Amino acid sequence: MPADKRIPVTEETRKELHKLKEPGQTYDDLLKELAQQRRRQDLEQRFQELEETDRDELTLISDV
């Protein structure tokens, strides 16, 4: 079993996390969920940037 680690946060941040936490949900589960949401947002933003890229700047896979 992994060792517990402490993550220092301000009281304000702890209160915000507590508001986001569902009944029965652990802070570990909440933080995992928040991290996953962030990764999805970053990936979505990257796809949007690629879609906005001028097609002339892209290399066709057949040219690789």
C-alpha distance (Angstrom), angle and dihedral (degrees) to the residues before:
residue distance angle dihedral
M1 . . .
P2 3.81 . .
A3 3.78 118.9 .
D4 3.78 118.3 -106.4
K5 3.80 114.7 -108.7
R6 3.76 127.7 -160.7
I7 3.79 120.6 -130.8
P8 3.79 111.7 -163.1
V9 3.80 113.1 -135.0
T10 3.77 133.7 164.7
E11 3.78 119.2 -101.3
E12 3.81 88.3 -110.8
T13 3.81 91.4 56.0
R14 3.81 91.9 46.5
K15 3.81 89.6 53.3
E16 3.82 91.6 49.4
L17 3.80 91.0 50.1
H18 3.79 90.3 47.9
K19 3.83 90.0 54.4
L20 3.81 90.1 52.6
K21 3.80 94.9 47.3
E22 3.80 117.1 98.9
P23 3.80 120.0 -136.2
G24 3.80 108.3 -82.0
Q25 3.80 92.4 13.4
T26 3.79 116.2 125.2
Y27 3.78 122.5 -134.5
D28 3.80 86.6 -117.6
D29 3.81 90.4 58.0
L30 3.80 91.2 45.4
L31 3.79 93.0 51.1
K32 3.82 91.3 47.3
E33 3.82 89.0 51.7
L34 3.80 92.4 48.5
A35 3.82 91.3 48.4
Q36 3.81 90.9 49.9
Q37 3.81 91.1 49.5
R38 3.80 89.9 51.0
R39 3.82 92.1 50.6
R40 3.81 89.9 50.1
Q41 3.82 91.6 49.5
D42 3.80 90.9 49.2
L43 3.81 91.1 49.3
E44 3.81 92.0 47.3
Q45 3.80 90.3 50.2
R46 3.80 90.4 50.1
F47 3.82 91.1 51.4
Q48 3.81 90.5 49.2
E49 3.80 90.1 51.2
L50 3.80 90.0 50.5
E51 3.81 91.7 49.6
E52 3.79 89.8 51.8
T53 3.79 92.5 49.8
D54 3.77 113.6 107.1
R55 3.78 106.8 -102.5
D56 3.81 89.8 -131.5
E57 3.81 88.0 66.6
L58 3.81 92.6 56.8
T59 3.78 124.4 86.4
L60 3.78 117.2 -133.0
I61 3.77 113.0 -121.7
S62 3.80 88.9 -127.8
D63 3.83 87.7 61.8
V64 3.79 92.8 56.4
